[in-house]
């Protein structure tokens, strides 16, 4: 499998000589398994004058990044939906699919670090908060009938257990090193297992969705939600039993203690020793 990149192209809290915001492109490689080493991931950064903010400049910068990396990624993720047209056009011109995604964990951390350590050192720095990218969310959708699981359950594993993921038999999945999320080996990581006779089609469908995180909504009409893309949300199951509602609340509490880290697994039945799908996820506030 080839590499996946995460990119951001947006203005920074820096003014140029004409008092215009300086823009910047950040490119970093997504970790794909729990063994990835941080220093092995490709990174590229370049400032862009406000007068040259267009898909042509971005395409040229991305081509330069590809030349430096030695190989183009198989897809590019980005979280700023307001930059959709420009990023998509630049990627299309390079023949690379671009997907809106909240699965930009390394990029989020890098941006945070640059906000604190890099931009304040630049001439023309303007302090202040980083503008939020939160968008209005549509109502959660039902899963397609053919893909609903027959059964599901809340479970947990330690971070140490999850580090063994590369040795498991998994058809579709993605992960990241737990130390990226500052989680210690003994931390209990909550998760959800879905059992379905159509486990493989379900996992295949999920793998094309840019999985972001699971959310147990414990309000009056409690439900388990799967968040995907930048704003999409799917109802995995309605939560009706008091015991399941208590487990859902426990899932959210455990998620908080694990810095938002959790997992989703898809199996054909509870006795299966392999996974049709398994994803390590992290809920982060963009």
Residue frames as qw, qx, qy, qz and C-alpha x, y, z in Angstrom:
[[0.000, 0.887, 0.461, 0.000, 0.00, 0.00, 0.00],
 [0.391, 0.502, -0.028, 0.771, 1.21, 3.53, -0.81],
 [0.227, -0.196, -0.472, 0.829, 1.35, 6.49, 1.53],
 [0.068, -0.818, -0.533, -0.204, -1.51, 8.82, 2.50],
 [0.308, 0.163, -0.179, 0.920, -0.87, 12.54, 3.07],
 [0.149, -0.804, -0.521, 0.246, -2.63, 15.10, 5.27],
 [0.370, 0.256, 0.117, 0.885, -2.52, 18.72, 4.07],
 [0.072, -0.821, -0.424, 0.375, -3.55, 22.16, 5.24],
 [0.349, 0.283, 0.258, 0.855, -3.50, 25.28, 3.04],
 [0.231, -0.856, -0.459, -0.065, -4.66, 28.36, 4.91],
 [0.102, 0.812, -0.183, 0.544, -3.72, 31.78, 6.26],
 [0.666, -0.213, -0.512, 0.500, -1.49, 32.00, 9.32],
 [0.286, -0.911, -0.257, 0.148, -1.38, 34.64, 12.11],
 [0.524, -0.313, 0.233, 0.757, 1.44, 36.48, 10.29],
 [0.361, 0.888, 0.193, -0.207, 1.17, 39.75, 8.31],
 [0.711, 0.243, 0.201, 0.628, 3.49, 40.57, 5.37],
 [0.298, -0.140, -0.006, 0.944, 4.95, 44.03, 4.56],
 [0.206, -0.267, -0.402, -0.851, 1.60, 45.03, 2.98],
 [0.388, -0.082, 0.557, -0.730, -0.34, 44.00, 6.12],
 [0.795, 0.096, -0.339, -0.494, -1.83, 40.99, 4.31],
 [0.826, -0.334, 0.421, -0.171, -2.08, 37.53, 5.91],
 [0.146, 0.495, -0.830, -0.213, 0.69, 35.11, 4.95],
 [0.930, 0.017, -0.038, -0.366, -0.59, 31.69, 3.83],
 [0.158, -0.516, 0.842, -0.003, 1.11, 28.33, 4.24],
 [0.875, 0.077, -0.371, -0.303, 0.85, 24.78, 2.95],
 [0.388, -0.474, 0.759, -0.222, 1.65, 21.98, 5.37],
 [0.825, 0.187, -0.453, -0.283, 2.02, 18.41, 4.15],
 [0.273, -0.466, 0.805, -0.245, 2.59, 15.40, 6.37],
 [0.472, 0.072, -0.841, -0.255, 2.31, 11.66, 5.94],
 [0.764, -0.379, 0.054, -0.520, -0.42, 9.75, 7.81],
 [0.165, -0.333, 0.915, -0.157, 0.80, 6.93, 10.07],
 [0.695, 0.026, -0.455, -0.556, -0.97, 3.73, 8.99],
 [0.815, -0.220, -0.536, 0.019, -0.06, 1.26, 11.74],
 [0.613, -0.789, -0.026, -0.031, 0.94, 1.13, 15.41],
 [0.827, -0.210, 0.116, 0.509, 4.64, 0.55, 14.60],
 [0.433, 0.762, 0.106, 0.470, 5.20, 3.77, 12.63],
 [0.545, -0.364, -0.190, 0.731, 8.05, 5.92, 13.92],
 [0.082, 0.909, 0.242, -0.329, 7.38, 9.68, 14.02],
 [0.150, -0.709, 0.403, 0.559, 10.70, 10.58, 12.42],
 [0.389, 0.042, 0.808, 0.441, 9.98, 8.28, 9.44],
 [0.316, 0.742, 0.585, -0.084, 6.92, 10.31, 8.35],
 [0.402, 0.312, 0.291, 0.810, 7.44, 12.75, 5.47],
 [0.070, -0.820, -0.384, 0.418, 6.80, 16.47, 6.15],
 [0.386, 0.297, 0.308, 0.817, 6.88, 19.58, 3.99],
 [0.069, -0.816, -0.411, 0.400, 6.05, 23.24, 4.74],
 [0.374, 0.183, 0.287, 0.863, 6.09, 26.35, 2.55],
 [0.087, 0.602, 0.336, -0.720, 4.75, 29.87, 3.01],
 [0.327, 0.502, 0.619, 0.508, 2.64, 31.39, 0.23],
 [0.026, -0.079, -0.053, 0.995, 2.23, 35.14, -0.44],
 [0.364, 0.477, 0.596, -0.533, -1.39, 36.30, -0.16],
 [0.400, 0.590, -0.238, -0.660, -1.23, 37.45, -3.82],
 [0.333, 0.335, -0.817, -0.330, -0.60, 33.88, -5.04],
 [0.431, 0.014, 0.803, -0.412, -3.26, 31.93, -3.18],
 [0.724, 0.332, -0.187, -0.575, -4.73, 29.69, -5.89],
 [0.960, -0.025, 0.267, -0.080, -4.85, 26.06, -6.98],
 [0.713, 0.628, -0.229, 0.214, -1.96, 26.60, -9.40],
 [0.011, -0.716, 0.570, -0.403, 0.44, 27.68, -6.64],
 [0.736, -0.334, 0.485, -0.335, -0.76, 24.81, -4.45],
 [0.955, 0.294, 0.032, -0.026, -0.30, 22.27, -7.26],
 [0.501, 0.689, -0.417, 0.316, 3.30, 23.47, -7.78],
 [0.300, -0.609, 0.587, -0.442, 4.00, 23.23, -4.03],
 [0.891, -0.113, 0.358, -0.257, 2.52, 19.72, -3.85],
 [0.855, 0.480, -0.164, 0.104, 4.61, 18.65, -6.87],
 [0.182, 0.707, -0.554, 0.401, 7.70, 19.95, -5.05],
 [0.618, -0.411, 0.537, -0.402, 6.69, 17.91, -2.00],
 [0.968, 0.183, 0.127, -0.118, 6.23, 14.80, -4.19],
 [0.620, 0.645, -0.374, 0.245, 9.69, 15.36, -5.70],
 [0.129, -0.635, 0.618, -0.445, 11.20, 15.61, -2.21],
 [0.780, -0.207, 0.466, -0.362, 9.33, 12.51, -0.97],
 [0.079, -0.341, 0.874, 0.337, 10.30, 10.57, -4.08],
 [0.061, -0.277, -0.926, -0.249, 6.79, 9.22, -4.61],
 [0.377, -0.298, -0.136, -0.866, 3.24, 10.59, -4.82],
 [0.346, -0.009, 0.772, -0.532, 0.71, 9.54, -2.15],
 [0.020, 0.300, 0.903, 0.306, -2.31, 7.38, -3.08],
 [0.150, -0.790, -0.505, -0.313, -4.65, 10.00, -1.58],
 [0.200, 0.235, -0.297, 0.903, -4.62, 13.32, 0.27],
 [0.307, -0.666, -0.669, 0.123, -6.73, 14.18, 3.33],
 [0.118, 0.276, -0.127, 0.945, -7.73, 17.70, 4.37],
 [0.157, -0.481, -0.771, 0.387, -9.96, 18.96, 7.19],
 [0.088, 0.432, 0.133, -0.888, -10.81, 22.54, 6.08],
 [0.441, 0.515, 0.729, 0.094, -13.98, 22.17, 4.05],
 [0.204, 0.902, 0.114, -0.362, -13.91, 25.87, 3.08],
 [0.046, -0.651, 0.603, 0.459, -10.73, 25.07, 1.06],
 [0.759, 0.173, 0.624, -0.061, -12.43, 22.14, -0.71],
 [0.666, 0.733, 0.124, -0.065, -12.45, 23.57, -4.26],
 [0.167, 0.870, -0.463, -0.020, -8.87, 24.81, -4.27],
 [0.427, -0.450, 0.784, -0.034, -7.37, 21.69, -2.69],
 [0.777, 0.269, 0.561, -0.097, -9.46, 19.30, -4.80],
 [0.588, 0.803, -0.047, -0.083, -8.50, 21.12, -8.04],
 [0.013, 0.781, -0.624, -0.011, -4.77, 21.09, -7.22],
 [0.547, -0.239, 0.799, -0.072, -4.88, 17.39, -6.34],
 [0.772, 0.491, 0.375, -0.151, -6.95, 16.52, -9.44],
 [0.432, 0.848, -0.290, -0.102, -4.37, 18.24, -11.63],
 [0.073, -0.598, 0.796, -0.057, -1.76, 15.93, -10.09],
 [0.686, 0.049, -0.660, -0.302, -3.99, 12.86, -10.49],
 [0.219, 0.021, -0.837, 0.501, -4.34, 12.30, -6.73],
 [0.391, -0.637, -0.593, -0.299, -7.76, 11.83, -5.02],
 [0.036, 0.270, -0.432, 0.860, -8.43, 14.40, -2.26],
 [0.471, -0.497, -0.712, -0.156, -10.83, 13.59, 0.58],
 [0.309, -0.637, 0.203, -0.676, -12.29, 15.82, 3.31],
 [0.770, -0.156, -0.601, 0.148, -11.38, 14.06, 6.55],
 [0.449, -0.814, 0.202, -0.309, -11.11, 14.48, 10.30],
 [0.943, -0.214, 0.085, 0.239, -8.49, 11.74, 10.31],
 [0.464, 0.723, -0.200, 0.471, -5.63, 14.26, 10.26],
 [0.731, -0.649, -0.159, 0.137, -4.10, 13.48, 13.65],
 [0.692, -0.136, 0.053, 0.707, -0.45, 14.22, 12.85],
 [0.207, 0.534, 0.256, 0.779, -1.37, 17.40, 10.98],
 [0.417, -0.822, -0.268, -0.281, -3.47, 18.67, 13.92],
 [0.739, -0.555, -0.056, 0.379, -0.55, 18.14, 16.32],
 [0.581, 0.118, 0.182, 0.785, 1.92, 19.78, 13.93],
 [0.003, 0.715, 0.287, 0.637, -0.33, 22.83, 13.47],
 [0.581, -0.789, -0.195, -0.031, -0.70, 23.15, 17.24],
 [0.747, -0.331, 0.049, 0.575, 3.06, 22.98, 17.67],
 [0.409, 0.343, 0.246, 0.809, 3.66, 25.60, 14.95],
 [0.222, -0.827, -0.304, -0.417, 1.04, 27.91, 16.50],
 [0.644, -0.754, -0.059, 0.116, 2.96, 27.80, 19.77],
 [0.696, -0.450, 0.267, 0.492, 6.59, 27.61, 18.66],
 [0.542, 0.185, 0.458, 0.680, 7.05, 28.69, 15.02],
 [0.140, 0.768, 0.418, 0.465, 4.63, 31.50, 14.05],
 [0.364, -0.910, -0.141, 0.140, 5.31, 33.66, 17.16],
 [0.593, -0.429, 0.284, 0.619, 8.98, 33.85, 16.05],
 [0.463, 0.447, 0.495, 0.584, 8.07, 35.20, 12.58],
 [0.048, -0.155, -0.025, 0.986, 8.17, 38.95, 11.76],
 [0.403, -0.106, -0.353, -0.838, 4.60, 40.25, 11.49],
 [0.277, -0.244, -0.922, 0.118, 3.18, 37.70, 13.94],
 [0.418, -0.364, -0.018, -0.832, -0.31, 38.59, 15.17],
 [0.032, -0.011, 0.916, -0.401, -1.31, 36.84, 18.39],
 [0.621, 0.035, 0.042, -0.782, -4.83, 35.59, 18.92],
 [0.708, -0.003, 0.672, -0.218, -6.85, 32.44, 18.70],
 [0.085, -0.103, 0.840, 0.527, -6.72, 30.06, 15.78],
 [0.574, 0.085, -0.088, -0.810, -10.02, 30.36, 13.86],
 [0.589, 0.022, 0.771, -0.239, -12.27, 27.36, 14.38],
 [0.213, 0.163, -0.725, -0.634, -13.18, 25.23, 11.39],
 [0.260, 0.266, 0.876, -0.307, -16.33, 23.80, 12.94],
 [0.259, -0.044, -0.517, -0.815, -19.23, 23.57, 10.55],
 [0.696, -0.028, 0.231, -0.680, -22.95, 22.95, 10.88],
 [0.132, -0.155, 0.975, 0.084, -23.49, 19.21, 11.04],
 [0.586, -0.078, -0.475, -0.652, -26.27, 17.47, 9.14],
 [0.790, -0.291, 0.299, -0.450, -28.53, 15.04, 11.01],
 [0.320, -0.330, 0.884, 0.089, -27.10, 11.52, 11.45],
 [0.657, 0.233, -0.453, -0.556, -28.06, 9.10, 8.65],
 [0.902, -0.149, 0.348, -0.207, -29.14, 5.49, 9.02],
 [0.275, -0.387, 0.810, 0.344, -26.66, 2.86, 7.90],
 [0.560, 0.204, -0.548, -0.587, -27.68, 1.21, 4.62],
 [0.873, -0.194, 0.146, -0.424, -29.94, -1.75, 5.47],
 [0.921, 0.254, -0.288, 0.067, -27.61, -4.29, 3.88],
 [0.467, 0.474, -0.510, 0.546, -24.77, -3.13, 6.12],
 [0.525, -0.628, 0.222, -0.529, -26.38, -3.12, 9.54],
 [0.185, 0.306, -0.898, 0.259, -24.70, -5.39, 12.08],
 [0.641, -0.377, -0.618, -0.255, -26.74, -8.12, 13.74],
 [0.713, -0.621, -0.259, 0.198, -25.04, -7.51, 17.08],
 [0.354, 0.666, -0.289, 0.590, -22.59, -5.11, 18.70],
 [0.735, -0.571, -0.302, 0.206, -20.85, -4.75, 22.06],
 [0.041, -0.920, 0.316, -0.228, -18.71, -2.30, 24.06],
 [0.931, -0.105, -0.157, 0.311, -15.27, -3.77, 24.87],
 [0.080, -0.949, 0.304, 0.000, -11.82, -2.56, 25.92],
 [0.900, 0.149, -0.146, 0.384, -8.16, -3.46, 25.41],
 [0.459, -0.726, 0.079, 0.505, -4.96, -2.02, 26.81],
 [0.315, 0.867, -0.284, -0.262, -2.76, 0.20, 24.64],
 [0.276, -0.492, 0.812, 0.150, -0.14, -2.56, 24.93],
 [0.629, 0.273, 0.727, -0.044, -2.60, -5.07, 23.41],
 [0.522, 0.808, 0.194, -0.191, -3.34, -2.71, 20.52],
 [0.044, -0.772, 0.545, 0.325, 0.37, -2.33, 19.76],
 [0.472, -0.121, 0.855, 0.180, 0.17, -5.94, 18.46],
 [0.609, 0.586, 0.229, -0.483, -2.27, -4.94, 15.67],
 [0.358, 0.625, -0.568, -0.397, 0.26, -5.48, 12.82],
 [0.048, -0.214, 0.976, 0.009, 0.29, -9.19, 13.76],
 [0.523, 0.305, 0.636, -0.480, -3.50, -9.58, 13.63],
 [0.244, 0.251, 0.784, 0.513, -5.41, -10.83, 10.60],
 [0.192, 0.649, 0.327, -0.660, -7.31, -7.74, 9.38],
 [0.521, 0.496, 0.574, 0.391, -8.88, -7.24, 5.93],
 [0.146, 0.764, 0.164, 0.607, -9.56, -3.47, 6.18],
 [0.571, -0.727, -0.273, 0.266, -8.15, -1.12, 8.77],
 [0.357, 0.674, -0.181, 0.621, -5.85, 1.67, 9.82],
 [0.669, -0.638, -0.279, 0.262, -4.02, 2.63, 13.00],
 [0.211, 0.822, -0.277, 0.450, -1.42, 4.96, 14.48],
 [0.523, 0.078, -0.663, 0.530, 1.18, 4.60, 17.24],
 [0.449, -0.741, -0.498, 0.016, -0.40, 5.11, 20.66],
 [0.494, -0.402, -0.147, 0.757, 2.48, 7.35, 21.76],
 [0.129, 0.348, 0.348, 0.861, 1.31, 9.86, 19.10],
 [0.413, -0.662, -0.377, -0.499, -1.77, 10.33, 21.27],
 [0.020, -0.492, 0.583, -0.646, 0.33, 10.39, 24.48],
 [0.869, -0.287, -0.044, -0.401, -1.25, 7.19, 25.78],
 [0.210, -0.556, 0.791, -0.144, 0.77, 4.93, 28.07],
 [0.349, 0.136, -0.897, -0.234, 0.94, 1.13, 27.43],
 [0.051, -0.213, -0.908, 0.358, -1.26, 0.25, 30.45],
 [0.356, 0.187, 0.114, -0.909, -4.08, 2.67, 29.51],
 [0.407, 0.348, 0.842, -0.059, -7.39, 0.93, 28.85],
 [0.141, 0.169, -0.419, -0.881, -8.68, 1.83, 25.39],
 [0.562, 0.327, 0.595, -0.473, -12.46, 1.51, 24.90],
 [0.094, 0.191, -0.710, -0.671, -13.94, 0.16, 21.70],
 [0.733, 0.245, 0.259, -0.579, -16.94, -1.25, 19.87],
 [0.169, -0.130, 0.917, 0.338, -17.13, -4.60, 18.09],
 [0.669, 0.296, 0.001, -0.682, -19.81, -5.09, 15.43],
 [0.385, -0.064, 0.912, 0.124, -20.75, -8.65, 14.43],
 [0.612, 0.485, 0.000, -0.624, -22.36, -9.22, 11.05],
 [0.809, 0.163, 0.550, 0.129, -22.85, -12.08, 8.60],
 [0.570, 0.747, 0.147, 0.310, -21.90, -9.45, 6.00],
 [0.550, -0.709, 0.055, 0.439, -18.77, -8.41, 7.91],
 [0.559, -0.058, 0.394, 0.727, -16.52, -8.04, 4.85],
 [0.179, 0.647, 0.450, 0.589, -18.89, -5.80, 2.80],
 [0.355, -0.902, -0.244, 0.014, -19.56, -3.74, 5.95],
 [0.595, -0.561, 0.170, 0.550, -15.82, -3.28, 6.62],
 [0.483, 0.218, 0.459, 0.713, -15.17, -2.51, 2.94],
 [0.001, 0.829, 0.409, 0.382, -17.87, 0.16, 2.93],
 [0.470, -0.854, -0.090, 0.204, -16.49, 1.70, 6.13],
 [0.662, -0.260, 0.251, 0.656, -12.96, 1.78, 4.74],
 [0.336, 0.442, 0.411, 0.723, -14.09, 4.16, 2.00],
 [0.211, -0.853, -0.446, -0.169, -15.65, 6.62, 4.45],
 [0.244, 0.513, -0.338, 0.750, -12.70, 8.41, 6.11],
 [0.629, -0.571, -0.525, 0.049, -13.61, 7.18, 9.60],
 [0.020, 0.700, -0.271, 0.660, -13.19, 9.91, 12.23],
 [0.027, -0.190, 0.793, -0.578, -14.52, 8.60, 15.57],
 [0.385, -0.455, -0.788, -0.152, -17.34, 6.86, 17.42],
 [0.152, -0.261, 0.308, -0.902, -19.61, 8.87, 19.71],
 [0.224, -0.429, -0.868, 0.107, -22.08, 7.50, 22.24],
 [0.221, -0.367, -0.068, -0.901, -24.86, 10.08, 22.32],
 [0.244, -0.261, -0.874, 0.328, -26.48, 9.48, 25.72],
 [0.281, -0.027, 0.089, -0.955, -29.18, 12.15, 25.43],
 [0.659, 0.087, 0.404, -0.629, -32.91, 11.29, 25.57],
 [0.913, 0.364, 0.017, -0.185, -32.89, 9.30, 22.32],
 [0.433, -0.644, 0.591, 0.219, -29.54, 7.61, 22.98],
 [0.883, 0.469, 0.024, -0.021, -27.62, 6.19, 20.04],
 [0.649, -0.388, 0.405, 0.514, -24.16, 5.09, 18.95],
 [0.471, 0.861, 0.006, -0.194, -22.86, 7.32, 16.15],
 [0.748, -0.038, 0.322, 0.579, -20.04, 6.83, 13.64],
 [0.116, 0.904, -0.044, -0.410, -18.56, 10.17, 12.53],
 [0.738, 0.141, 0.440, 0.493, -16.95, 10.20, 9.08],
 [0.389, 0.655, 0.254, 0.596, -15.51, 12.69, 6.58],
 [0.164, 0.258, -0.248, 0.919, -15.68, 16.27, 7.88],
 [0.399, -0.132, 0.265, -0.868, -19.33, 16.47, 8.98],
 [0.680, -0.078, -0.575, -0.448, -21.04, 13.13, 8.17],
 [0.331, -0.260, 0.736, -0.530, -22.59, 11.07, 10.92],
 [0.584, -0.029, -0.715, -0.384, -24.16, 7.57, 10.84],
 [0.685, -0.384, 0.332, -0.522, -26.41, 5.82, 13.36],
 [0.253, 0.287, -0.924, 0.003, -24.73, 2.49, 14.16],
 [0.371, -0.353, -0.858, 0.039, -27.39, 1.54, 16.73],
 [0.403, -0.646, -0.047, -0.646, -30.12, 2.95, 18.97],
 [0.252, 0.129, -0.805, 0.522, -29.45, 2.48, 22.68],
 [0.560, -0.454, -0.336, -0.607, -32.59, 1.38, 24.50],
 [0.784, -0.384, -0.474, 0.117, -31.62, -0.82, 27.48],
 [0.379, -0.911, 0.121, -0.112, -30.55, 0.87, 30.77],
 [0.810, -0.373, 0.304, 0.334, -27.52, -1.45, 31.01],
 [0.656, 0.400, 0.296, 0.567, -26.35, -0.51, 27.50],
 [0.028, 0.931, 0.082, 0.355, -26.86, 3.18, 28.29],
 [0.603, -0.760, 0.218, 0.101, -24.63, 2.79, 31.36],
 [0.799, -0.053, 0.364, 0.476, -22.00, 1.06, 29.17],
 [0.432, 0.725, 0.246, 0.477, -22.26, 3.90, 26.63],
 [0.234, -0.954, 0.085, -0.171, -21.55, 6.46, 29.36],
 [0.759, -0.495, 0.337, 0.255, -18.61, 4.33, 30.52],
 [0.734, 0.365, 0.316, 0.477, -17.31, 4.20, 26.93],
 [0.198, 0.884, 0.069, 0.417, -17.27, 8.02, 26.72],
 [0.499, -0.839, 0.214, -0.033, -15.58, 8.34, 30.13],
 [0.831, -0.210, 0.368, 0.360, -12.90, 5.81, 29.18],
 [0.588, 0.623, 0.237, 0.458, -12.40, 7.64, 25.87],
 [0.080, -0.962, 0.076, -0.250, -11.71, 10.89, 27.73],
 [0.672, -0.644, 0.347, 0.119, -9.15, 9.19, 29.99],
 [0.768, 0.022, 0.466, 0.438, -7.42, 7.81, 26.87],
 [0.089, -0.482, 0.257, 0.833, -7.09, 11.25, 25.21],
 [0.592, 0.472, -0.058, -0.651, -9.97, 10.45, 22.85],
 [0.220, 0.349, -0.867, -0.281, -8.42, 7.19, 21.61],
 [0.732, 0.067, 0.537, -0.414, -10.76, 4.24, 20.96],
 [0.042, -0.230, 0.854, 0.465, -11.31, 1.55, 18.32],
 [0.759, 0.264, 0.103, -0.587, -13.89, -0.03, 16.03],
 [0.163, -0.252, 0.928, 0.219, -13.78, -3.67, 15.00],
 [0.765, 0.216, -0.095, -0.600, -15.96, -5.67, 12.59],
 [0.153, -0.252, 0.955, 0.024, -16.16, -9.46, 12.81],
 [0.471, -0.101, -0.702, -0.525, -18.37, -12.17, 11.35],
 [0.732, -0.517, -0.389, -0.215, -19.22, -13.50, 14.85],
 [0.441, -0.821, 0.290, -0.217, -18.00, -13.27, 18.49],
 [0.895, -0.263, 0.321, 0.164, -15.93, -16.46, 18.08],
 [0.701, 0.668, -0.033, 0.248, -13.98, -15.18, 15.03],
 [0.695, -0.477, 0.071, 0.534, -10.23, -14.81, 15.49],
 [0.391, 0.124, 0.326, 0.852, -9.75, -12.46, 12.53],
 [0.125, 0.639, 0.310, -0.693, -11.21, -9.03, 11.75],
 [0.482, 0.643, 0.488, 0.341, -12.99, -7.96, 8.56],
 [0.185, 0.779, -0.003, 0.599, -12.20, -4.43, 9.75],
 [0.620, -0.588, -0.314, 0.414, -10.31, -2.81, 12.63],
 [0.275, 0.719, 0.013, 0.638, -9.61, 0.90, 13.04],
 [0.447, -0.396, -0.395, 0.698, -7.82, 2.79, 15.78],
 [0.052, 0.786, 0.366, 0.496, -9.60, 6.15, 16.14],
 [0.347, -0.272, -0.397, 0.805, -9.17, 9.39, 18.08],
 [0.011, 0.876, 0.455, 0.161, -11.74, 12.09, 18.73],
 [0.424, -0.187, -0.086, 0.882, -10.05, 15.50, 18.53],
 [0.141, 0.864, 0.364, -0.318, -11.50, 19.01, 18.51],
 [0.542, 0.337, 0.299, 0.709, -10.55, 20.81, 15.30]]
